[in-house]
Amino acid sequence: MKNIRRTRRHKRIAKKLKGSETRPRLVVFKSQKHMYAQVINDTKGTVVASCSTLDKDFKTKKIKTTNKDAATQIGKMLAQKALKLGVKEVCFDRAGYKYHGRVKSLADSVREEGLIF
């Protein structure tokens, strides 16, 4: 039931936030064990950059995948990938999650690395 309400909120949010080539959409998904983040260009329907706690780069850091530290690392890694590809501005799509905890720490770390939203 909780996930159904979250997906309904996400659909409402996604209607208003459309990612373009100049300003793609940064989407967050979190599960019980892992966290995923993608930068998506909605006009072409392509993923520009992605990062998760399942990536090899993340696993070498030996951080627990379910806490704020993991979210901060994911945010830093994603921002670095996006900046290398020339993306400087994004619109943040929290996917129906509350803006606190892991979602907030990911957003803060992305901002610290230089992405604007």
Secondary structure, DSSP 8 states (H G I E B T S, - for coil): -HHHHHHHHHHHHHHH----SSS-EEEEEE-SS-EEEEEEETTTTEEEEEEETTSHHHHTT---TTSHHHHHHHHHHHHHHHHHTT--B-EEE-TT--SSTHHHHHHHHHHHHT-B-
